[in-house]
């Protein structure tokens, strides 16, 4: 099949190590990509942080000191969703942040663990 007729056209835009991501965090449990607009990477050592890579400005990643089990960006706006297990429980805490306004929008403590 000719490349012009291929259903998907692939090209490498960047490598995560080129924007300062340690290769040990480039795994399915640490990286999320909800759309072609944002990539989120959870770094767990030496400090816990979430790195948000805006694909319109990939060489300017946004790094925030956040501890979370999951992080996901809204594909249409700078809204970050986080999930973290509450220490000593089987409950999960869900939070939604507006990155531009630097404000928490919603927070909810689930009565049990959220399975994704």
Phi and psi restraints in degrees (range 20) as a CNS / XPLOR table:
assign (resid 1 and name C) (resid 2 and name N)
       (resid 2 and name CA) (resid 2 and name C) 1.0 -71.5 20.0 2
assign (resid 2 and name N) (resid 2 and name CA)
       (resid 2 and name C) (resid 3 and name N) 1.0 150.2 20.0 2
assign (resid 2 and name C) (resid 3 and name N)
       (resid 3 and name CA) (resid 3 and name C) 1.0 -59.8 20.0 2
assign (resid 3 and name N) (resid 3 and name CA)
       (resid 3 and name C) (resid 4 and name N) 1.0 -32.4 20.0 2
assign (resid 3 and name C) (resid 4 and name N)
       (resid 4 and name CA) (resid 4 and name C) 1.0 -66.4 20.0 2
assign (resid 4 and name N) (resid 4 and name CA)
       (resid 4 and name C) (resid 5 and name N) 1.0 -24.5 20.0 2
assign (resid 4 and name C) (resid 5 and name N)
       (resid 5 and name CA) (resid 5 and name C) 1.0 -98.2 20.0 2
assign (resid 5 and name N) (resid 5 and name CA)
       (resid 5 and name C) (resid 6 and name N) 1.0 0.7 20.0 2
assign (resid 5 and name C) (resid 6 and name N)
       (resid 6 and name CA) (resid 6 and name C) 1.0 -67.0 20.0 2
assign (resid 6 and name N) (resid 6 and name CA)
       (resid 6 and name C) (resid 7 and name N) 1.0 140.4 20.0 2
assign (resid 6 and name C) (resid 7 and name N)
       (resid 7 and name CA) (resid 7 and name C) 1.0 -70.9 20.0 2
assign (resid 7 and name N) (resid 7 and name CA)
       (resid 7 and name C) (resid 8 and name N) 1.0 -23.0 20.0 2
assign (resid 7 and name C) (resid 8 and name N)
       (resid 8 and name CA) (resid 8 and name C) 1.0 -131.6 20.0 2
assign (resid 8 and name N) (resid 8 and name CA)
       (resid 8 and name C) (resid 9 and name N) 1.0 132.6 20.0 2
assign (resid 8 and name C) (resid 9 and name N)
       (resid 9 and name CA) (resid 9 and name C) 1.0 -106.5 20.0 2
assign (resid 9 and name N) (resid 9 and name CA)
       (resid 9 and name C) (resid 10 and name N) 1.0 118.8 20.0 2
assign (resid 9 and name C) (resid 10 and name N)
       (resid 10 and name CA) (resid 10 and name C) 1.0 -107.6 20.0 2
assign (resid 10 and name N) (resid 10 and name CA)
       (resid 10 and name C) (resid 11 and name N) 1.0 138.9 20.0 2
assign (resid 10 and name C) (resid 11 and name N)
       (resid 11 and name CA) (resid 11 and name C) 1.0 -151.3 20.0 2
assign (resid 11 and name N) (resid 11 and name CA)
       (resid 11 and name C) (resid 12 and name N) 1.0 144.2 20.0 2
assign (resid 11 and name C) (resid 12 and name N)
       (resid 12 and name CA) (resid 12 and name C) 1.0 -81.5 20.0 2
assign (resid 12 and name N) (resid 12 and name CA)
       (resid 12 and name C) (resid 13 and name N) 1.0 122.7 20.0 2
assign (resid 12 and name C) (resid 13 and name N)
       (resid 13 and name CA) (resid 13 and name C) 1.0 -94.2 20.0 2
assign (resid 13 and name N) (resid 13 and name CA)
       (resid 13 and name C) (resid 14 and name N) 1.0 -41.6 20.0 2
assign (resid 13 and name C) (resid 14 and name N)
       (resid 14 and name CA) (resid 14 and name C) 1.0 -160.2 20.0 2
assign (resid 14 and name N) (resid 14 and name CA)
       (resid 14 and name C) (resid 15 and name N) 1.0 164.5 20.0 2
assign (resid 14 and name C) (resid 15 and name N)
       (resid 15 and name CA) (resid 15 and name C) 1.0 -109.5 20.0 2
assign (resid 15 and name N) (resid 15 and name CA)
       (resid 15 and name C) (resid 16 and name N) 1.0 140.2 20.0 2
assign (resid 15 and name C) (resid 16 and name N)
       (resid 16 and name CA) (resid 16 and name C) 1.0 -60.9 20.0 2
assign (resid 16 and name N) (resid 16 and name CA)
       (resid 16 and name C) (resid 17 and name N) 1.0 -37.8 20.0 2
assign (resid 16 and name C) (resid 17 and name N)
       (resid 17 and name CA) (resid 17 and name C) 1.0 -61.3 20.0 2
assign (resid 17 and name N) (resid 17 and name CA)
       (resid 17 and name C) (resid 18 and name N) 1.0 -26.4 20.0 2
assign (resid 17 and name C) (resid 18 and name N)
       (resid 18 and name CA) (resid 18 and name C) 1.0 -69.3 20.0 2
assign (resid 18 and name N) (resid 18 and name CA)
       (resid 18 and name C) (resid 19 and name N) 1.0 -17.0 20.0 2
assign (resid 18 and name C) (resid 19 and name N)
       (resid 19 and name CA) (resid 19 and name C) 1.0 -109.5 20.0 2
assign (resid 19 and name N) (resid 19 and name CA)
       (resid 19 and name C) (resid 20 and name N) 1.0 19.3 20.0 2
assign (resid 19 and name C) (resid 20 and name N)
       (resid 20 and name CA) (resid 20 and name C) 1.0 91.6 20.0 2
assign (resid 20 and name N) (resid 20 and name CA)
       (resid 20 and name C) (resid 21 and name N) 1.0 14.8 20.0 2
assign (resid 20 and name C) (resid 21 and name N)
       (resid 21 and name CA) (resid 21 and name C) 1.0 -89.1 20.0 2
assign (resid 21 and name N) (resid 21 and name CA)
       (resid 21 and name C) (resid 22 and name N) 1.0 126.6 20.0 2
assign (resid 21 and name C) (resid 22 and name N)
       (resid 22 and name CA) (resid 22 and name C) 1.0 -67.5 20.0 2
assign (resid 22 and name N) (resid 22 and name CA)
       (resid 22 and name C) (resid 23 and name N) 1.0 131.8 20.0 2
assign (resid 22 and name C) (resid 23 and name N)
       (resid 23 and name CA) (resid 23 and name C) 1.0 -55.6 20.0 2
assign (resid 23 and name N) (resid 23 and name CA)
       (resid 23 and name C) (resid 24 and name N) 1.0 -24.3 20.0 2
assign (resid 23 and name C) (resid 24 and name N)
       (resid 24 and name CA) (resid 24 and name C) 1.0 -66.5 20.0 2
assign (resid 24 and name N) (resid 24 and name CA)
       (resid 24 and name C) (resid 25 and name N) 1.0 -18.3 20.0 2
assign (resid 24 and name C) (resid 25 and name N)
       (resid 25 and name CA) (resid 25 and name C) 1.0 -98.4 20.0 2
assign (resid 25 and name N) (resid 25 and name CA)
       (resid 25 and name C) (resid 26 and name N) 1.0 4.4 20.0 2
assign (resid 25 and name C) (resid 26 and name N)
       (resid 26 and name CA) (resid 26 and name C) 1.0 -92.4 20.0 2
assign (resid 26 and name N) (resid 26 and name CA)
       (resid 26 and name C) (resid 27 and name N) 1.0 76.4 20.0 2
assign (resid 26 and name C) (resid 27 and name N)
       (resid 27 and name CA) (resid 27 and name C) 1.0 -138.7 20.0 2
assign (resid 27 and name N) (resid 27 and name CA)
       (resid 27 and name C) (resid 28 and name N) 1.0 166.6 20.0 2
assign (resid 27 and name C) (resid 28 and name N)
       (resid 28 and name CA) (resid 28 and name C) 1.0 -64.2 20.0 2
assign (resid 28 and name N) (resid 28 and name CA)
       (resid 28 and name C) (resid 29 and name N) 1.0 -26.1 20.0 2
assign (resid 28 and name C) (resid 29 and name N)
       (resid 29 and name CA) (resid 29 and name C) 1.0 -83.6 20.0 2
assign (resid 29 and name N) (resid 29 and name CA)
       (resid 29 and name C) (resid 30 and name N) 1.0 -11.1 20.0 2
assign (resid 29 and name C) (resid 30 and name N)
       (resid 30 and name CA) (resid 30 and name C) 1.0 -114.9 20.0 2
assign (resid 30 and name N) (resid 30 and name CA)
       (resid 30 and name C) (resid 31 and name N) 1.0 -20.0 20.0 2
assign (resid 30 and name C) (resid 31 and name N)
       (resid 31 and name CA) (resid 31 and name C) 1.0 -116.2 20.0 2
assign (resid 31 and name N) (resid 31 and name CA)
       (resid 31 and name C) (resid 32 and name N) 1.0 133.0 20.0 2
assign (resid 31 and name C) (resid 32 and name N)
       (resid 32 and name CA) (resid 32 and name C) 1.0 -126.9 20.0 2
assign (resid 32 and name N) (resid 32 and name CA)
       (resid 32 and name C) (resid 33 and name N) 1.0 145.3 20.0 2
assign (resid 32 and name C) (resid 33 and name N)
       (resid 33 and name CA) (resid 33 and name C) 1.0 -142.1 20.0 2
assign (resid 33 and name N) (resid 33 and name CA)
       (resid 33 and name C) (resid 34 and name N) 1.0 94.5 20.0 2
assign (resid 33 and name C) (resid 34 and name N)
       (resid 34 and name CA) (resid 34 and name C) 1.0 -74.9 20.0 2
assign (resid 34 and name N) (resid 34 and name CA)
       (resid 34 and name C) (resid 35 and name N) 1.0 -28.4 20.0 2
assign (resid 34 and name C) (resid 35 and name N)
       (resid 35 and name CA) (resid 35 and name C) 1.0 -152.6 20.0 2
assign (resid 35 and name N) (resid 35 and name CA)
       (resid 35 and name C) (resid 36 and name N) 1.0 -168.8 20.0 2
assign (resid 35 and name C) (resid 36 and name N)
       (resid 36 and name CA) (resid 36 and name C) 1.0 -83.0 20.0 2
assign (resid 36 and name N) (resid 36 and name CA)
       (resid 36 and name C) (resid 37 and name N) 1.0 4.7 20.0 2
assign (resid 36 and name C) (resid 37 and name N)
       (resid 37 and name CA) (resid 37 and name C) 1.0 -96.2 20.0 2
assign (resid 37 and name N) (resid 37 and name CA)
       (resid 37 and name C) (resid 38 and name N) 1.0 -36.6 20.0 2
assign (resid 37 and name C) (resid 38 and name N)
       (resid 38 and name CA) (resid 38 and name C) 1.0 -136.7 20.0 2
assign (resid 38 and name N) (resid 38 and name CA)
       (resid 38 and name C) (resid 39 and name N) 1.0 147.3 20.0 2
assign (resid 38 and name C) (resid 39 and name N)
       (resid 39 and name CA) (resid 39 and name C) 1.0 -124.2 20.0 2
assign (resid 39 and name N) (resid 39 and name CA)
       (resid 39 and name C) (resid 40 and name N) 1.0 132.6 20.0 2
assign (resid 39 and name C) (resid 40 and name N)
       (resid 40 and name CA) (resid 40 and name C) 1.0 -113.5 20.0 2
assign (resid 40 and name N) (resid 40 and name CA)
       (resid 40 and name C) (resid 41 and name N) 1.0 136.1 20.0 2
assign (resid 40 and name C) (resid 41 and name N)
       (resid 41 and name CA) (resid 41 and name C) 1.0 -128.1 20.0 2
assign (resid 41 and name N) (resid 41 and name CA)
       (resid 41 and name C) (resid 42 and name N) 1.0 126.5 20.0 2
assign (resid 41 and name C) (resid 42 and name N)
       (resid 42 and name CA) (resid 42 and name C) 1.0 -92.7 20.0 2
assign (resid 42 and name N) (resid 42 and name CA)
       (resid 42 and name C) (resid 43 and name N) 1.0 122.5 20.0 2
assign (resid 42 and name C) (resid 43 and name N)
       (resid 43 and name CA) (resid 43 and name C) 1.0 -104.8 20.0 2
assign (resid 43 and name N) (resid 43 and name CA)
       (resid 43 and name C) (resid 44 and name N) 1.0 133.7 20.0 2
assign (resid 43 and name C) (resid 44 and name N)
       (resid 44 and name CA) (resid 44 and name C) 1.0 -114.7 20.0 2
assign (resid 44 and name N) (resid 44 and name CA)
       (resid 44 and name C) (resid 45 and name N) 1.0 -4.0 20.0 2
assign (resid 44 and name C) (resid 45 and name N)
       (resid 45 and name CA) (resid 45 and name C) 1.0 -158.6 20.0 2
assign (resid 45 and name N) (resid 45 and name CA)
       (resid 45 and name C) (resid 46 and name N) 1.0 150.1 20.0 2
assign (resid 45 and name C) (resid 46 and name N)
       (resid 46 and name CA) (resid 46 and name C) 1.0 -72.1 20.0 2
assign (resid 46 and name N) (resid 46 and name CA)
       (resid 46 and name C) (resid 47 and name N) 1.0 -21.3 20.0 2
assign (resid 46 and name C) (resid 47 and name N)
       (resid 47 and name CA) (resid 47 and name C) 1.0 -122.1 20.0 2
assign (resid 47 and name N) (resid 47 and name CA)
       (resid 47 and name C) (resid 48 and name N) 1.0 147.5 20.0 2
assign (resid 47 and name C) (resid 48 and name N)
       (resid 48 and name CA) (resid 48 and name C) 1.0 -77.1 20.0 2
assign (resid 48 and name N) (resid 48 and name CA)
       (resid 48 and name C) (resid 49 and name N) 1.0 130.5 20.0 2
assign (resid 48 and name C) (resid 49 and name N)
       (resid 49 and name CA) (resid 49 and name C) 1.0 -156.7 20.0 2
assign (resid 49 and name N) (resid 49 and name CA)
       (resid 49 and name C) (resid 50 and name N) 1.0 162.2 20.0 2
assign (resid 49 and name C) (resid 50 and name N)
       (resid 50 and name CA) (resid 50 and name C) 1.0 -118.9 20.0 2
assign (resid 50 and name N) (resid 50 and name CA)
       (resid 50 and name C) (resid 51 and name N) 1.0 128.5 20.0 2
assign (resid 50 and name C) (resid 51 and name N)
       (resid 51 and name CA) (resid 51 and name C) 1.0 -107.4 20.0 2
assign (resid 51 and name N) (resid 51 and name CA)
       (resid 51 and name C) (resid 52 and name N) 1.0 125.8 20.0 2
assign (resid 51 and name C) (resid 52 and name N)
       (resid 52 and name CA) (resid 52 and name C) 1.0 -110.1 20.0 2
assign (resid 52 and name N) (resid 52 and name CA)
       (resid 52 and name C) (resid 53 and name N) 1.0 121.9 20.0 2
assign (resid 52 and name C) (resid 53 and name N)
       (resid 53 and name CA) (resid 53 and name C) 1.0 -109.0 20.0 2
assign (resid 53 and name N) (resid 53 and name CA)
       (resid 53 and name C) (resid 54 and name N) 1.0 112.6 20.0 2
assign (resid 53 and name C) (resid 54 and name N)
       (resid 54 and name CA) (resid 54 and name C) 1.0 -84.5 20.0 2
assign (resid 54 and name N) (resid 54 and name CA)
       (resid 54 and name C) (resid 55 and name N) 1.0 118.1 20.0 2
assign (resid 54 and name C) (resid 55 and name N)
       (resid 55 and name CA) (resid 55 and name C) 1.0 -69.2 20.0 2
assign (resid 55 and name N) (resid 55 and name CA)
       (resid 55 and name C) (resid 56 and name N) 1.0 -9.4 20.0 2
assign (resid 55 and name C) (resid 56 and name N)
       (resid 56 and name CA) (resid 56 and name C) 1.0 -78.8 20.0 2
assign (resid 56 and name N) (resid 56 and name CA)
       (resid 56 and name C) (resid 57 and name N) 1.0 -23.6 20.0 2
assign (resid 56 and name C) (resid 57 and name N)
       (resid 57 and name CA) (resid 57 and name C) 1.0 -138.1 20.0 2
assign (resid 57 and name N) (resid 57 and name CA)
       (resid 57 and name C) (resid 58 and name N) 1.0 63.3 20.0 2
assign (resid 57 and name C) (resid 58 and name N)
       (resid 58 and name CA) (resid 58 and name C) 1.0 -64.9 20.0 2
assign (resid 58 and name N) (resid 58 and name CA)
       (resid 58 and name C) (resid 59 and name N) 1.0 -23.3 20.0 2
assign (resid 58 and name C) (resid 59 and name N)
       (resid 59 and name CA) (resid 59 and name C) 1.0 -85.6 20.0 2
assign (resid 59 and name N) (resid 59 and name CA)
       (resid 59 and name C) (resid 60 and name N) 1.0 6.1 20.0 2
assign (resid 59 and name C) (resid 60 and name N)
       (resid 60 and name CA) (resid 60 and name C) 1.0 -125.4 20.0 2
assign (resid 60 and name N) (resid 60 and name CA)
       (resid 60 and name C) (resid 61 and name N) 1.0 64.8 20.0 2
assign (resid 60 and name C) (resid 61 and name N)
       (resid 61 and name CA) (resid 61 and name C) 1.0 -65.9 20.0 2
assign (resid 61 and name N) (resid 61 and name CA)
       (resid 61 and name C) (resid 62 and name N) 1.0 147.7 20.0 2
assign (resid 61 and name C) (resid 62 and name N)
       (resid 62 and name CA) (resid 62 and name C) 1.0 -100.9 20.0 2
assign (resid 62 and name N) (resid 62 and name CA)
       (resid 62 and name C) (resid 63 and name N) 1.0 118.0 20.0 2
assign (resid 62 and name C) (resid 63 and name N)
       (resid 63 and name CA) (resid 63 and name C) 1.0 -111.5 20.0 2
assign (resid 63 and name N) (resid 63 and name CA)
       (resid 63 and name C) (resid 64 and name N) 1.0 125.7 20.0 2
assign (resid 63 and name C) (resid 64 and name N)
       (resid 64 and name CA) (resid 64 and name C) 1.0 -124.6 20.0 2
assign (resid 64 and name N) (resid 64 and name CA)
       (resid 64 and name C) (resid 65 and name N) 1.0 138.0 20.0 2
assign (resid 64 and name C) (resid 65 and name N)
       (resid 65 and name CA) (resid 65 and name C) 1.0 -75.7 20.0 2
assign (resid 65 and name N) (resid 65 and name CA)
       (resid 65 and name C) (resid 66 and name N) 1.0 89.8 20.0 2
assign (resid 65 and name C) (resid 66 and name N)
       (resid 66 and name CA) (resid 66 and name C) 1.0 -132.7 20.0 2
assign (resid 66 and name N) (resid 66 and name CA)
       (resid 66 and name C) (resid 67 and name N) 1.0 136.9 20.0 2
assign (resid 66 and name C) (resid 67 and name N)
       (resid 67 and name CA) (resid 67 and name C) 1.0 -102.5 20.0 2
assign (resid 67 and name N) (resid 67 and name CA)
       (resid 67 and name C) (resid 68 and name N) 1.0 122.9 20.0 2
assign (resid 67 and name C) (resid 68 and name N)
       (resid 68 and name CA) (resid 68 and name C) 1.0 -153.9 20.0 2
assign (resid 68 and name N) (resid 68 and name CA)
       (resid 68 and name C) (resid 69 and name N) 1.0 154.1 20.0 2
assign (resid 68 and name C) (resid 69 and name N)
       (resid 69 and name CA) (resid 69 and name C) 1.0 -87.7 20.0 2
assign (resid 69 and name N) (resid 69 and name CA)
       (resid 69 and name C) (resid 70 and name N) 1.0 -26.5 20.0 2
assign (resid 69 and name C) (resid 70 and name N)
       (resid 70 and name CA) (resid 70 and name C) 1.0 -146.0 20.0 2
assign (resid 70 and name N) (resid 70 and name CA)
       (resid 70 and name C) (resid 71 and name N) 1.0 145.0 20.0 2
assign (resid 70 and name C) (resid 71 and name N)
       (resid 71 and name CA) (resid 71 and name C) 1.0 -141.4 20.0 2
assign (resid 71 and name N) (resid 71 and name CA)
       (resid 71 and name C) (resid 72 and name N) 1.0 136.0 20.0 2
assign (resid 71 and name C) (resid 72 and name N)
       (resid 72 and name CA) (resid 72 and name C) 1.0 -147.5 20.0 2
assign (resid 72 and name N) (resid 72 and name CA)
       (resid 72 and name C) (resid 73 and name N) 1.0 131.6 20.0 2
assign (resid 72 and name C) (resid 73 and name N)
       (resid 73 and name CA) (resid 73 and name C) 1.0 -91.7 20.0 2
assign (resid 73 and name N) (resid 73 and name CA)
       (resid 73 and name C) (resid 74 and name N) 1.0 144.6 20.0 2
assign (resid 73 and name C) (resid 74 and name N)
       (resid 74 and name CA) (resid 74 and name C) 1.0 -68.1 20.0 2
assign (resid 74 and name N) (resid 74 and name CA)
       (resid 74 and name C) (resid 75 and name N) 1.0 134.4 20.0 2
assign (resid 74 and name C) (resid 75 and name N)
       (resid 75 and name CA) (resid 75 and name C) 1.0 -72.0 20.0 2
assign (resid 75 and name N) (resid 75 and name CA)
       (resid 75 and name C) (resid 76 and name N) 1.0 -13.5 20.0 2
assign (resid 75 and name C) (resid 76 and name N)
       (resid 76 and name CA) (resid 76 and name C) 1.0 -109.1 20.0 2
assign (resid 76 and name N) (resid 76 and name CA)
       (resid 76 and name C) (resid 77 and name N) 1.0 -16.0 20.0 2
assign (resid 76 and name C) (resid 77 and name N)
       (resid 77 and name CA) (resid 77 and name C) 1.0 -151.4 20.0 2
assign (resid 77 and name N) (resid 77 and name CA)
       (resid 77 and name C) (resid 78 and name N) 1.0 169.7 20.0 2
assign (resid 77 and name C) (resid 78 and name N)
       (resid 78 and name CA) (resid 78 and name C) 1.0 -84.0 20.0 2
assign (resid 78 and name N) (resid 78 and name CA)
       (resid 78 and name C) (resid 79 and name N) 1.0 66.6 20.0 2
assign (resid 78 and name C) (resid 79 and name N)
       (resid 79 and name CA) (resid 79 and name C) 1.0 -117.3 20.0 2
assign (resid 79 and name N) (resid 79 and name CA)
       (resid 79 and name C) (resid 80 and name N) 1.0 128.0 20.0 2
assign (resid 79 and name C) (resid 80 and name N)
       (resid 80 and name CA) (resid 80 and name C) 1.0 -112.2 20.0 2
assign (resid 80 and name N) (resid 80 and name CA)
       (resid 80 and name C) (resid 81 and name N) 1.0 128.5 20.0 2
assign (resid 80 and name C) (resid 81 and name N)
       (resid 81 and name CA) (resid 81 and name C) 1.0 -106.2 20.0 2
assign (resid 81 and name N) (resid 81 and name CA)
       (resid 81 and name C) (resid 82 and name N) 1.0 134.1 20.0 2
assign (resid 81 and name C) (resid 82 and name N)
       (resid 82 and name CA) (resid 82 and name C) 1.0 -126.6 20.0 2
assign (resid 82 and name N) (resid 82 and name CA)
       (resid 82 and name C) (resid 83 and name N) 1.0 147.8 20.0 2
assign (resid 82 and name C) (resid 83 and name N)
       (resid 83 and name CA) (resid 83 and name C) 1.0 -131.1 20.0 2
assign (resid 83 and name N) (resid 83 and name CA)
       (resid 83 and name C) (resid 84 and name N) 1.0 132.7 20.0 2
assign (resid 83 and name C) (resid 84 and name N)
       (resid 84 and name CA) (resid 84 and name C) 1.0 -143.3 20.0 2
assign (resid 84 and name N) (resid 84 and name CA)
       (resid 84 and name C) (resid 85 and name N) 1.0 140.3 20.0 2
assign (resid 84 and name C) (resid 85 and name N)
       (resid 85 and name CA) (resid 85 and name C) 1.0 -79.7 20.0 2
assign (resid 85 and name N) (resid 85 and name CA)
       (resid 85 and name C) (resid 86 and name N) 1.0 134.7 20.0 2
assign (resid 85 and name C) (resid 86 and name N)
       (resid 86 and name CA) (resid 86 and name C) 1.0 -72.2 20.0 2
assign (resid 86 and name N) (resid 86 and name CA)
       (resid 86 and name C) (resid 87 and name N) 1.0 130.0 20.0 2
assign (resid 86 and name C) (resid 87 and name N)
       (resid 87 and name CA) (resid 87 and name C) 1.0 -56.5 20.0 2
assign (resid 87 and name N) (resid 87 and name CA)
       (resid 87 and name C) (resid 88 and name N) 1.0 134.5 20.0 2
assign (resid 87 and name C) (resid 88 and name N)
       (resid 88 and name CA) (resid 88 and name C) 1.0 78.2 20.0 2
assign (resid 88 and name N) (resid 88 and name CA)
       (resid 88 and name C) (resid 89 and name N) 1.0 8.7 20.0 2
assign (resid 88 and name C) (resid 89 and name N)
       (resid 89 and name CA) (resid 89 and name C) 1.0 -134.3 20.0 2
assign (resid 89 and name N) (resid 89 and name CA)
       (resid 89 and name C) (resid 90 and name N) 1.0 177.0 20.0 2
assign (resid 89 and name C) (resid 90 and name N)
       (resid 90 and name CA) (resid 90 and name C) 1.0 -107.9 20.0 2
assign (resid 90 and name N) (resid 90 and name CA)
       (resid 90 and name C) (resid 91 and name N) 1.0 17.7 20.0 2
assign (resid 90 and name C) (resid 91 and name N)
       (resid 91 and name CA) (resid 91 and name C) 1.0 -94.5 20.0 2
assign (resid 91 and name N) (resid 91 and name CA)
       (resid 91 and name C) (resid 92 and name N) 1.0 149.6 20.0 2
assign (resid 91 and name C) (resid 92 and name N)
       (resid 92 and name CA) (resid 92 and name C) 1.0 -111.1 20.0 2
assign (resid 92 and name N) (resid 92 and name CA)
       (resid 92 and name C) (resid 93 and name N) 1.0 147.0 20.0 2
assign (resid 92 and name C) (resid 93 and name N)
       (resid 93 and name CA) (resid 93 and name C) 1.0 -111.4 20.0 2
assign (resid 93 and name N) (resid 93 and name CA)
       (resid 93 and name C) (resid 94 and name N) 1.0 124.6 20.0 2
assign (resid 93 and name C) (resid 94 and name N)
       (resid 94 and name CA) (resid 94 and name C) 1.0 -107.8 20.0 2
assign (resid 94 and name N) (resid 94 and name CA)
       (resid 94 and name C) (resid 95 and name N) 1.0 136.7 20.0 2
assign (resid 94 and name C) (resid 95 and name N)
       (resid 95 and name CA) (resid 95 and name C) 1.0 -138.4 20.0 2
assign (resid 95 and name N) (resid 95 and name CA)
       (resid 95 and name C) (resid 96 and name N) 1.0 146.5 20.0 2
assign (resid 95 and name C) (resid 96 and name N)
       (resid 96 and name CA) (resid 96 and name C) 1.0 -126.5 20.0 2
assign (resid 96 and name N) (resid 96 and name CA)
       (resid 96 and name C) (resid 97 and name N) 1.0 127.3 20.0 2
assign (resid 96 and name C) (resid 97 and name N)
       (resid 97 and name CA) (resid 97 and name C) 1.0 -120.5 20.0 2
assign (resid 97 and name N) (resid 97 and name CA)
       (resid 97 and name C) (resid 98 and name N) 1.0 141.5 20.0 2
assign (resid 97 and name C) (resid 98 and name N)
       (resid 98 and name CA) (resid 98 and name C) 1.0 -92.8 20.0 2
assign (resid 98 and name N) (resid 98 and name CA)
       (resid 98 and name C) (resid 99 and name N) 1.0 112.0 20.0 2
assign (resid 98 and name C) (resid 99 and name N)
       (resid 99 and name CA) (resid 99 and name C) 1.0 -66.7 20.0 2
assign (resid 99 and name N) (resid 99 and name CA)
       (resid 99 and name C) (resid 100 and name N) 1.0 -41.8 20.0 2
assign (resid 99 and name C) (resid 100 and name N)
       (resid 100 and name CA) (resid 100 and name C) 1.0 -65.3 20.0 2
assign (resid 100 and name N) (resid 100 and name CA)
       (resid 100 and name C) (resid 101 and name N) 1.0 -41.3 20.0 2
assign (resid 100 and name C) (resid 101 and name N)
       (resid 101 and name CA) (resid 101 and name C) 1.0 -86.7 20.0 2
assign (resid 101 and name N) (resid 101 and name CA)
       (resid 101 and name C) (resid 102 and name N) 1.0 -7.1 20.0 2
assign (resid 101 and name C) (resid 102 and name N)
       (resid 102 and name CA) (resid 102 and name C) 1.0 52.6 20.0 2
assign (resid 102 and name N) (resid 102 and name CA)
       (resid 102 and name C) (resid 103 and name N) 1.0 48.8 20.0 2
assign (resid 102 and name C) (resid 103 and name N)
       (resid 103 and name CA) (resid 103 and name C) 1.0 -137.8 20.0 2
assign (resid 103 and name N) (resid 103 and name CA)
       (resid 103 and name C) (resid 104 and name N) 1.0 143.7 20.0 2
assign (resid 103 and name C) (resid 104 and name N)
       (resid 104 and name CA) (resid 104 and name C) 1.0 -77.6 20.0 2
assign (resid 104 and name N) (resid 104 and name CA)
       (resid 104 and name C) (resid 105 and name N) 1.0 129.2 20.0 2
assign (resid 104 and name C) (resid 105 and name N)
       (resid 105 and name CA) (resid 105 and name C) 1.0 -92.9 20.0 2
assign (resid 105 and name N) (resid 105 and name CA)
       (resid 105 and name C) (resid 106 and name N) 1.0 -44.6 20.0 2
assign (resid 105 and name C) (resid 106 and name N)
       (resid 106 and name CA) (resid 106 and name C) 1.0 -147.7 20.0 2
assign (resid 106 and name N) (resid 106 and name CA)
       (resid 106 and name C) (resid 107 and name N) 1.0 154.2 20.0 2
assign (resid 106 and name C) (resid 107 and name N)
       (resid 107 and name CA) (resid 107 and name C) 1.0 -148.2 20.0 2
assign (resid 107 and name N) (resid 107 and name CA)
       (resid 107 and name C) (resid 108 and name N) 1.0 137.2 20.0 2
assign (resid 107 and name C) (resid 108 and name N)
       (resid 108 and name CA) (resid 108 and name C) 1.0 -147.7 20.0 2
assign (resid 108 and name N) (resid 108 and name CA)
       (resid 108 and name C) (resid 109 and name N) 1.0 134.4 20.0 2
assign (resid 108 and name C) (resid 109 and name N)
       (resid 109 and name CA) (resid 109 and name C) 1.0 -99.6 20.0 2
assign (resid 109 and name N) (resid 109 and name CA)
       (resid 109 and name C) (resid 110 and name N) 1.0 117.6 20.0 2
assign (resid 109 and name C) (resid 110 and name N)
       (resid 110 and name CA) (resid 110 and name C) 1.0 -78.1 20.0 2
assign (resid 110 and name N) (resid 110 and name CA)
       (resid 110 and name C) (resid 111 and name N) 1.0 144.6 20.0 2
assign (resid 110 and name C) (resid 111 and name N)
       (resid 111 and name CA) (resid 111 and name C) 1.0 -72.2 20.0 2
assign (resid 111 and name N) (resid 111 and name CA)
       (resid 111 and name C) (resid 112 and name N) 1.0 -14.1 20.0 2
assign (resid 111 and name C) (resid 112 and name N)
       (resid 112 and name CA) (resid 112 and name C) 1.0 -146.1 20.0 2
assign (resid 112 and name N) (resid 112 and name CA)
       (resid 112 and name C) (resid 113 and name N) 1.0 178.1 20.0 2
assign (resid 112 and name C) (resid 113 and name N)
       (resid 113 and name CA) (resid 113 and name C) 1.0 -73.5 20.0 2
assign (resid 113 and name N) (resid 113 and name CA)
       (resid 113 and name C) (resid 114 and name N) 1.0 138.5 20.0 2
assign (resid 113 and name C) (resid 114 and name N)
       (resid 114 and name CA) (resid 114 and name C) 1.0 -88.6 20.0 2
assign (resid 114 and name N) (resid 114 and name CA)
       (resid 114 and name C) (resid 115 and name N) 1.0 126.8 20.0 2
assign (resid 114 and name C) (resid 115 and name N)
       (resid 115 and name CA) (resid 115 and name C) 1.0 -106.7 20.0 2
assign (resid 115 and name N) (resid 115 and name CA)
       (resid 115 and name C) (resid 116 and name N) 1.0 125.2 20.0 2
